[in-house]
Amino acid sequence: AQSVTQLGSHVSVSEGALVLLRCNYSSSVPPYLFWYVQYPNQGLQLLLKYTTGATLVKGINGFEAEFKKSETSFHLTKPSAHMSDAAEYFCAVRKGGATNKLIFGTGTLLAVQP
Amino acid sequence: GAVVSQHPSRVICKSGTSVKIECRSLDFQATTMFWYRQFPKKSLMLMATSNEGSKATYEQGVEKDKFLINHASLTLSTLTVTSAHPEDSSFYICSARVLAGDTGELFFGEGSRLTVL
């Protein structure tokens, strides 16, 4: 069965600092992995995804994530935080089979301090 | 990217009434849509998978008679919360899979916040 663990429900960084949001997954099959961002009272927007191929995935707004099979991790990073990055971030793994169900982590609230 | 729209974005109702939330794929056809529920400061919980032209598939613990799902066309799925109670207050989000060229990506609606008084 697939599952996702996000370490740290709250992360606070200074503007311009490195952003690192952690995600570890469990999957019995090669995983499809996703990062989504949610702004208050809004739906989810896809930041990036890993399906196959290159393990370093670049997404929107300067974010990237690296799939590390040996560590079962898919951490999200951004070299320099911006105030507009403050939001909730969710890591997700696609459940096996053709249903396309996504299993979400518990989310990490990113705060960016001026 | 594909656009998924939900309506209404906010709804307040009295206890005991029923509320319908619509989820539309605006520029693509979706054979499958998903309904999620999000509690305050919590993750998204998958409620059910909505399949066009057939019955929805509910996740364990979700009352199908409480949360009625109808997927009457390739662009519309509806979630009806029947006899709503305050504990049903939540943020409901739908998502849809693109019919063709599937890459595993789901597109999400903006969410609908339900408040039951």
Contacts between the chains, C-beta under 8 A, distances in Angstrom:
chain1	res1	chain2	res2	distance
A	32	B	104	4.6
A	34	B	105	7.8
A	36	B	108	7.6
A	41	B	91	7.7
A	41	B	111	7.0
A	41	B	113	6.6
A	42	B	110	5.7
A	42	B	111	6.3
A	43	B	4	7.7
A	43	B	6	7.4
A	43	B	93	5.4
A	43	B	108	4.1
A	43	B	109	5.1
A	43	B	110	4.5
A	43	B	111	4.7
A	44	B	44	7.7
A	44	B	93	6.9
A	44	B	95	7.7
A	44	B	108	4.2
A	45	B	108	7.3
A	46	B	1	7.7
A	46	B	105	6.3
A	46	B	107	7.8
A	49	B	103	7.9
A	49	B	104	7.0
A	49	B	105	6.3
A	51	B	103	6.6
A	51	B	104	5.8
A	90	B	43	6.7
A	90	B	44	7.1
A	94	B	104	5.4
A	99	B	32	7.5
A	99	B	49	6.3
A	100	B	32	6.6
A	100	B	34	7.9
A	100	B	97	5.0
A	100	B	102	7.3
A	100	B	104	6.5
A	100	B	106	6.6
A	101	B	34	6.9
A	101	B	46	6.1
A	101	B	49	6.8
A	102	B	34	7.7
A	102	B	46	7.5
A	102	B	95	7.7
A	102	B	106	6.2
A	103	B	46	7.7
A	104	B	43	4.8
A	104	B	44	4.7
A	105	B	43	6.3
A	106	B	42	7.1
A	106	B	43	4.6
A	107	B	42	7.6
A	107	B	43	5.2
A	109	B	41	8.0
